[in-house]
Amino acid sequence: MTALTDGAFLWYLNRATGLVSLLLMTATVVLGVAVQRQVRLPGLPRFGVVGLHRNVSLVSAVLLVVHVVSAVVDSYVSIGWLDTVVPFVSGYEPFWVGLGTLAVDLTALVVVTSLLRGRNPARVWRGVHWTSYALWPLAFLHGLGAGTDLGSGWVLAGALACAAAVAVASTVAATGRLRSRPPLERAPAALAAVSAGPSPAPFRNR
C-alpha cells in the first residue's frame, strides 16, 4: 500500500510539474516579447517586467528539474539519468522523451548563459537566448506524445490556448526584429545585390 501511494504521488508530481512548467514557459515567452518591445504591464515599471520575466523563467526551470527527477525516480516507466541529457536513447517512448530531453538541454543552456551574461559577448547571449523559442514546441510535443494529459479535455484546451499565445508572441517578436533592421537588410537579396553593385560612371559632356 505504501509503494502504491508513493507511486501515485510521483505520478501526480510528474504530471503536475510538467503542466505547470509548460504554462510558465508560455508566460516566459510572452513576457520576453514584452521586454523586447518595452511594454509596460499595469502596476509594474519596465524594470519590473524584466524582473518578472527572469523570475518566471527561473521558477519554470526549477519545476522542469522536479519534473525530470520525478520521471527518473518513478519506476512506472524506464527512464534513466542518461536519458535526461542525451536525446532519443530512452527505453520508453524514445522519440517523445527525446524531444523533452532537447527542451531540457536548451533550458540549461539558456539559464547558464543568462547567469553568465556579463562575462559573455552580448551577441553570443542574444543568439543563445533566441533558441528559447524552440523550447515551447519541443515541450508541447513531448507532453503530447509521452504523456497522457494533453490528449483531451480542459488540459488540451488550455495547452491550445497557450499555443495560440506563443504563436502571437513569436510573430510579434519576429515582426519587431524585422522592423528594427536597416532598410537594406530588410530588402530582398536581389535588390540588395543590385544596390551593392557598381555605380554608373558619371556623365561627361565632351
C-alpha positions as CSV (number, residue, x, y, z in Angstrom):
1,M,0.0,0.0,0.0
2,T,2.9,2.4,0.8
3,A,4.6,1.6,-2.6
4,L,1.3,2.3,-4.3
5,T,0.9,5.6,-2.5
6,D,4.5,6.6,-3.4
7,G,4.0,5.6,-7.0
8,A,0.8,7.6,-7.2
9,F,2.5,10.6,-5.6
10,L,5.3,10.5,-8.2
11,W,2.8,10.1,-11.0
12,Y,0.8,13.2,-9.9
13,L,4.0,15.1,-9.2
14,N,5.4,14.4,-12.6
15,R,2.3,15.4,-14.5
16,A,1.6,18.5,-12.4
17,T,5.1,19.8,-12.7
18,G,5.1,19.2,-16.4
19,L,1.8,21.0,-17.0
20,V,2.7,24.0,-14.7
21,S,6.2,24.2,-16.3
22,L,4.5,24.4,-19.8
23,L,2.3,27.2,-18.5
24,L,5.2,29.1,-17.1
25,M,7.2,28.6,-20.3
26,T,4.3,30.2,-22.1
27,A,4.4,33.1,-19.7
28,T,8.2,33.4,-20.1
29,V,7.8,33.7,-23.9
30,V,5.1,36.3,-23.7
31,L,7.0,38.3,-21.0
32,G,10.2,38.0,-23.1
33,V,8.4,39.7,-26.0
34,A,7.0,42.4,-23.7
35,V,10.6,43.1,-22.5
36,Q,11.8,43.2,-26.1
37,R,9.1,45.6,-27.2
38,Q,9.5,47.6,-23.9
39,V,5.8,47.1,-22.9
40,R,4.8,48.2,-19.5
41,L,2.4,46.0,-17.6
42,P,-0.3,47.6,-15.3
43,G,1.2,48.3,-11.9
44,L,4.8,47.5,-13.0
45,P,7.6,49.7,-14.3
46,R,9.7,48.5,-17.2
47,F,12.4,47.1,-14.9
48,G,9.6,45.2,-13.1
49,V,8.7,43.4,-16.3
50,V,12.3,42.4,-16.8
51,G,12.4,41.0,-13.2
52,L,9.1,39.2,-13.6
53,H,10.3,37.6,-16.8
54,R,13.5,36.5,-15.1
55,N,11.8,35.1,-12.1
56,V,9.1,33.2,-14.0
57,S,11.7,31.6,-16.3
58,L,13.7,30.5,-13.2
59,V,10.7,29.0,-11.5
60,S,9.9,27.2,-14.7
61,A,13.4,25.8,-14.9
62,V,13.1,24.6,-11.2
63,L,9.8,22.9,-11.9
64,L,11.4,21.3,-15.0
65,V,14.1,19.8,-12.8
66,V,11.5,18.4,-10.5
67,H,9.6,17.0,-13.5
68,V,12.7,15.3,-14.8
69,V,13.8,13.9,-11.4
70,S,10.3,12.5,-10.7
71,A,10.2,10.8,-14.1
72,V,13.5,9.1,-13.4
73,V,12.7,8.1,-9.8
74,D,9.2,6.8,-10.8
75,S,9.6,3.1,-11.6
76,Y,6.4,3.0,-13.7
77,V,8.4,3.8,-16.8
78,S,12.0,3.1,-17.7
79,I,13.8,6.5,-17.9
80,G,17.4,6.7,-16.7
81,W,19.5,9.7,-15.8
82,L,21.4,9.4,-19.2
83,D,18.1,9.8,-21.0
84,T,17.6,13.2,-19.3
85,V,20.7,14.7,-21.1
86,V,21.2,12.6,-24.2
87,P,18.1,12.7,-26.5
88,F,16.5,9.7,-28.2
89,V,18.2,7.0,-26.2
90,S,15.3,6.3,-23.7
91,G,13.9,2.8,-23.4
92,Y,10.4,4.4,-23.0
93,E,9.0,6.4,-26.0
94,P,12.5,7.3,-27.2
95,F,11.3,9.9,-29.7
96,W,8.8,11.8,-27.5
97,V,11.1,11.6,-24.4
98,G,14.0,12.7,-26.7
99,L,12.1,15.9,-27.5
100,G,11.7,16.6,-23.8
101,T,15.5,16.0,-23.4
102,L,16.2,18.5,-26.1
103,A,14.0,21.0,-24.2
104,V,15.9,20.3,-21.0
105,D,19.3,20.8,-22.7
106,L,18.2,24.1,-24.3
107,T,16.8,25.3,-20.9
108,A,20.1,24.5,-19.2
109,L,22.0,26.3,-22.0
110,V,19.8,29.4,-21.7
111,V,19.9,29.5,-17.9
112,V,23.7,29.1,-17.7
113,T,24.3,31.8,-20.4
114,S,21.9,34.1,-18.7
115,L,23.6,33.8,-15.4
116,L,26.9,34.4,-17.1
117,R,25.6,37.2,-19.3
118,G,28.1,39.8,-18.0
119,R,31.0,37.6,-19.0
120,N,29.9,36.7,-22.5
121,P,29.6,38.9,-25.6
122,A,26.1,40.3,-26.0
123,R,25.8,38.8,-29.4
124,V,26.5,35.3,-28.1
125,W,24.0,35.7,-25.3
126,R,21.4,37.0,-27.7
127,G,21.9,34.2,-30.2
128,V,21.6,31.6,-27.5
129,H,18.6,33.3,-26.0
130,W,16.7,33.2,-29.3
131,T,16.9,29.4,-29.2
132,S,14.5,29.6,-26.2
133,Y,11.7,30.0,-28.8
134,A,12.3,26.3,-29.7
135,L,11.7,25.3,-26.1
136,W,7.9,25.6,-26.1
137,P,7.1,23.5,-29.2
138,L,9.6,20.8,-28.0
139,A,7.9,20.7,-24.6
140,F,4.5,20.7,-26.1
141,L,5.2,17.8,-28.5
142,H,6.9,15.9,-25.7
143,G,3.8,16.2,-23.4
144,L,1.5,15.4,-26.3
145,G,3.4,12.2,-27.2
146,A,5.0,11.0,-24.0
147,G,2.2,11.9,-21.5
148,T,-1.5,11.3,-21.2
149,D,-2.7,14.6,-20.1
150,L,-2.7,16.7,-23.3
151,G,-4.9,14.3,-25.2
152,S,-8.3,15.7,-24.5
153,G,-10.4,17.8,-22.1
154,W,-9.7,21.0,-20.4
155,V,-5.9,20.3,-20.3
156,L,-5.8,20.1,-24.1
157,A,-7.9,23.3,-24.4
158,G,-5.5,25.1,-22.1
159,A,-2.5,23.8,-24.0
160,L,-4.0,25.0,-27.3
161,A,-4.7,28.4,-25.7
162,C,-1.0,28.5,-24.6
163,A,0.0,27.6,-28.2
164,A,-2.0,30.5,-29.6
165,A,-0.4,32.9,-27.1
166,V,3.1,31.7,-28.0
167,A,2.3,31.9,-31.7
168,V,1.1,35.5,-31.4
169,A,4.1,36.5,-29.2
170,S,6.6,34.9,-31.5
171,T,5.0,36.7,-34.5
172,V,5.2,40.0,-32.7
173,A,8.8,39.3,-31.8
174,A,9.8,38.4,-35.3
175,T,8.0,41.4,-36.7
176,G,9.6,43.8,-34.3
177,R,13.1,42.3,-35.1
178,L,12.5,42.7,-38.8
179,R,11.4,46.3,-38.4
180,S,14.4,47.2,-36.3
181,R,16.8,46.3,-39.1
182,P,18.1,48.9,-41.5
183,P,16.1,49.1,-44.8
184,L,18.8,47.4,-46.8
185,E,18.8,44.4,-44.6
186,R,15.1,44.0,-45.0
187,A,15.3,44.2,-48.8
188,P,15.2,41.1,-50.9
189,A,18.6,39.6,-51.7
190,A,18.3,40.5,-55.4
191,L,17.5,44.1,-54.6
192,A,20.4,44.2,-52.1
193,A,22.8,42.8,-54.7
194,V,21.7,45.5,-57.2
195,S,22.1,48.2,-54.6
196,A,25.5,47.0,-53.7
197,G,26.6,46.8,-57.4
198,P,29.0,49.3,-59.1
199,S,27.5,52.7,-59.5
200,P,27.3,54.0,-63.1
201,A,30.2,56.2,-64.4
202,P,29.4,59.9,-64.2
203,F,28.2,61.6,-67.4
204,R,30.8,63.8,-69.0
205,N,30.0,66.3,-71.7
206,R,32.8,66.3,-74.2
